[in-house]
Amino acid sequence: MPDYLDNGNNKMAIQQADKLLKKHKDLHCAKVLKAIGLQRTGKQDEAFSLAQEVTTLEPTDDNSLQALTILYREMHRPELVTKLYEAAVKKVPLSEEYHSHLFMAYARVGEYKKMQQAGMALYKIVPKNPYYFWSVMSLVMQAISAQDDKLAQTMFLPLAERMVEKMVREDKIEAEAEVQLYFMILERLGKCVEALEVIRGPLGEKLTSELQSRESKCMMLYRRLERWPECNALAHKLLLKNPDDWQFYPAYFDSLFQLLDRSWSPPEEGEHCPEGPVHHSVADVVRFVEERIKGEEGKESRSLRGPYLARLELIQRLRERGCPEESMLGEPLELMVQFFQRFGDKPCCITDLKIYLHLLSPDQHVQFINRLSDGVPLGQREGEVPAFPEDTKALQRHLCVCQLSRALGLHHALDPDGKLRLIAELKAHYRHGLKFGKNALKTELQFSDMYCLMAAHVYIDLWAETNDQSMAWRCLGLLQEGLSHSSSNAQFKLLLLLLYCRLGAFEPVVDLYSSLDAKHVQHDTIGFLLTRYAEPLGQFAAASQSCNFSLRFFHSNQKDTSEYIIQAYKYGAFEKIPEFIALRNRLNQSLHFAQVRTERMLLDLLLEADIVLSLEESVKAMSLCAEDDDVPWDTLRDNRDLTVFTNWDPKERQLSDDQRRQSLEEESVWLRIRSLTLRLVAALAALGHTASQQNSEINNENGVGDKTAVLSGLLTQLNHTLQTAAQLAEKHIKPPFLGPPSTRLAAALSGGSCQCQAAALQLAVHLQELETAGLDESSELQTQMCNSFKSLIVQLQEILNKCKGDLLEVKGSRLKIQPSFLENLIFFVETVTLVLWVSSYCAKILRPLKTSLQKKKKKKKETQTALPPVLCGFQELTASLQDLLAQTLEHIKAQEVAVTTLKLANLTLEGNTQEEAAFSKAAVDKVQSSYLRSLQEVGDLLRKRVETIKNLKI
C-alpha cells in the first residue's frame, strides 16, 4: 500500500486499504494510509474524519504516528501533529523517539516555550548534550520572537546564558555548535567583552568548521567595542598570512582612520596591544601595502589581485579625506594601466576597475582607453575588417577595454552614425570569437557573448535616442542570434524578455522565463519581470500561469522553512535558525507576494465572475472578505533585484537611489489601488447577497447598513489614494531602460479607468439609499443616478477611444507598433467588467422596486403612467453598454484581420545581412503571433460579457 502511495497510484492504495480493513476493522495504520489516498484524490473531508477516528484512539505504534504526521502536514495542519505526540508521550513517557518527535512537532508550529520544556524533558530521560542545547536554543528563539525587547534582555537571554555557563563550569561542552550558541547569546546580550574571552579562550579552539571563523568573530567584536588598535593589528597580521583576503582590508583601513581621528599613539613600553604591533600612521599603511605589492612582483607564480586593489582603495579613501599622502602611492591612471597589464585577461578585471574609474579626471578618459588598447595583442587590420584577437586571453583583454569604454561613457558620447559603426565592430568581434567556443558544451557560454550583449545595449541607446523602432527589431534579432549559439545565456534571455514586454508581446516571454529555470527565492527577486506584463498585455491564460508560478513558491516557503529549522536543530546549526526565520518573514512581507496575490484574485474575478459563477459565489469561493486587509503595509519589503541586468553604463545613467525610492512608492500606491478595488468588489458582492431579502424597516438589523458603511469607507480610502497617485504621476521621473519597469499607474490615471471604476462603485452606495427611500420619495436621488449612468457611458467611451488605432502597421518598408493600444484595451475590459458587476447589483435592487410599483398600479387601477426616471435611465445604460461592447468587438475583429493579413515579407531592415534579417524576421513574427493571441483572448472574454448584459433586464 505505501508503494502505491509513493508511485502516485492513490485509488489503488484506497482499494488495498479497504481490503485490509474488511479483515481487520481496527487496523489503525491502514485507516491512515486510506486517509492519505483520499486526501490526495481531493476528498479532504472524508480523509480528515477518518484520521480523527484514529487520532482520538491516541495510537502509539510508530507506523500510525508517522502516517498521520505525513497526512496532517499535507493538510497544512501541523498543529494536529503536536496533539498526536503529546498523547503518545503521556502513554510511553520514556520513549526518546516520541519525545524528539514531539520537540520537532513544536518546532514546526514555532511553540518555543513548549520546545524548551520538551528539550529538557528529553535531556532528563537521555542526558545527551544536543537535547540540552535544543532547550537553550528554544530560549533564544523566545527572546528573538518576543514583542518586548526588555523581556528578551532581562529574562530569556540571561536564563539561556546561565544554562550554558553551567555546562561550561562542568566542562561538558563538546561540539562547535554549542560554542557558536554561547557566542550568539553573549552577542545578543551585548556582552562583547565576555564573547571575546570565549572566542580567544580554549572554547574558541572548537570553532573549526569555517575558515578563519575565530579571527572574523574577533574582528567583528573589536569593531563593536571600538578597539581600533586591536582591529588594526589583527587585520594586518591576517593580511601578512594572506594578502589576497579582501575581507580584512576594509577593517585595516577603517581602523587606521579611526586611530588618526583619535590621535592614538602607542605606549612607550611593552606591546602596542594584545594582538601585536599597530600601524597608526598613513606612512605605515602605505609602506605595508607597497610591501605586499613588492612581494607579488617578485613571485614566479601568478600575482594576487588583493594588494593591487588595496592600493587603489587606499588612494580613494585618502582622496575622500583630502590627505596629501595620496601622491605617495602613484597616479591612478598609471596604476590602473598596470593592473590591466597584469589581470586584463581575467573576466573579473572589469568589475575590479569599474569601482575606481571615478579616480580618473574626465580629460583622462580617452587617454586611459588608448593606453589600455595599446596593451591588447590583436592581429592585422584588413581594410574595413577590424583586427581580431588571436586567442581567448587576447579576446578577454579586448573585451575588457570595450566594457571600460562604455563604463566611462565613451559609447554614449558617439553620434548615431558612430554608434552604428560601433555596433558593426562589436558584432564582427562577437562572430569572430565564436570560433573559440566551437567545442563548448551546450550549457557553456561562448567566450565572445559579452560583445553581443554590448551591441544590444548600444541598439537600445539608439532606440531611446532616435525613437526609431527598427533599432528594437535589430536588437531582438541580434539577441536571438546570440541565444542560438549560447542557449543558456541568462543575460540574453532577460534582455529579450524585457524587450518583448516593452513591445507589448507576452507570448514569447513565457518560454524565455521558464528556460531561465528560476530557483527558489528568484521567484521573488526577478518574478516581477514576468507578472508585471502578463495581464496588461491581454494574455490571461499566461497571466494565471505566471501568478501560480510565484504563489506556489511563496506558499511552499511556509512549509519548507519549518523543515529547514528542524534540520538545523538536528545538526546543531543553531546560528542558521534565526536566518531561516528572517527569510520566512522577508518572503511573507514581500511586496511582490502581495502584488501577485491581489492581481491573481482580480484576474480570477475578471475571467469568471458572472460568467462561470455569480460574483457573490466567486467571492465566496475565494474566501474574500471586504473588511480584511491582508497586506502588511507597515512592513512591506521590496525584494526585487534591480541589478539583475548586466550594465556597464556610467553612474549618472544608472538607476539612482531617488528612482529606486520612487519606484517603490509607485508600486505601493498601485498595489493599494488594486487591493482596495478587490476589497470593494468583495463589499459589492456582500451587498448582492442580501439585496433580495431586504426590507427598509429592518435594514440595519440584517447588517446591510454595516455593509454599506464598509463600501463607503473603502471608497473614501480609494478616492484618497487616487489623489496621492495623481500627485505621484505628476512628478514621475522615467527610470533607465534597464531599471524597474513602471507600474500601470500613470496609464490607468491618464486613461481614466481608475476614476470610472470609483464612479461605478459610488453608484452602489446610491442604490442602497434609493432602496431605503423607495421610488416615490427619491426624485432628486434618481436624477443624480441617471446622470451617473450617462457619465459612466461617456467615461467608458473615452477609454475605448484610447484603444482605437492600429496595433501593427507597415509604413513604406518600416514596421510601426503601438503597444499602448493593447494596454488601454485591457483597462477598458477591466473597467467595463466592473461596471457590469455594479449594473447586475443595480438590476437586483430595481427589479423588486419595479414589481411593487406595478402591484400598486394594479390596485389603484391606474392607466399607463411614465416609468420612474431611474428605471428608464437603467434601461438606457444597459443598451449603451451593449452598444459599447459591440463597438469593441468590431474593433478587435478589425485588428485581428489587420494583424493577420499584414505582409511582413515587404519589411526591410536597412544595414542587415540576410542571416541577421532572418533572426529579426523571426522576432517580428513572434510579436505578430503574440498580438493575435492577445486580441483573441480579449475578444473571447468580451463575447462572454455580452451574454451577461442580456441578463440585466428589469
Disulfide bonds with the S-S distance in Angstrom:
none
